[in-house]
Amino acid sequence: MSCAASVTLGAYILGAVGGEERRAIEEHLETCQTCKKDLLNLAPLPGLLSRVSVEDVTEPRPVPAVPRPRPRRRLRTWARRLALGFASLVMFAAGGLAGGLVTAGPGPTEPRPAHIVWTGADQAGRLQGSAALTPHAWGTEIGLRLRQARLRAECTMVVNARGGSRDVAGSWVITSYPAGEITVATSTRLRDIASLEIYTKAGQRLLRLTGDTRSPSITATHS
Ligand SMILES: [Zn+2]
């Protein structure tokens, strides 16, 4: 089984869609098991993207206008979409903070999950960050805001789970812009996340974000 809406998930997981489209995808995800499953499978892919070469994703291949089930070529198509998403991520800071995080109140059909916010800063004062964590049926959405000075780096977000396992939630480039926003995702449930860490490609830890996961507003959404 495949769902036509699943073609947007790659851009969604990379935070490359905004506004109305983003809201529409999230509403769709609440009801479509196929897309939920797809999203769960895709959650580690932003981190893997750094290992995809340009040749892997620029090979000429027609993209069908109407997606059909293509199990054999699925991953390559995804890689292309992810690469497109990645291209917009490099410019993520250009959008500034105008886009806003997904913090909408209850929608027309069912309550939207609330988010909690964790913050952190590096010791050198070059980088400050806050992460809005939103629980979903498929895992956790992480809306990251960064403020930084004189820093340009390729970064990876690592999700540390309470059980000790680690999951790469996304990779992107911090540009020379003073502030930026990015959305990444992990299949780790919010209650199981102990901390988030941002590393440079060279393995230097830039930031650690942590906080309370027992937000009253989260438990209140269960009805
Ligand atoms: Zn769907």
Residues whose N, C-alpha, C, O or C-beta is under 5 A from the ligand:
A	BS01	ZN	C3 A5 S6 C32 T34 C35
